[in-house]
């Protein structure tokens, strides 16, 4: 029998839920994009363009996904670094 890596209880359930949520949100975003193909004027600071509304929706969804991933990645790195840092001994109130 092969040795399997020990997993955290509930980890596979959480991963499965995340994958399902991503698939559903991707499907709904795809439906929204397909139904909105008329032109839309996009203005940002000094820049403006006329694009299909589907492109604007896709751009907004991609930007949100990238920002969300970036925040989660940075937070996870911070947590890992703090978990690897040596613990300082606690000072009691009497020592102060």
Secondary structure as UniProt FT lines:
FT   TURN            9..10
FT   HELIX           11..35
FT   STRAND          39..44
FT   TURN            45..46
FT   STRAND          47..52
FT   HELIX           53..84
FT   TURN            93..95
//
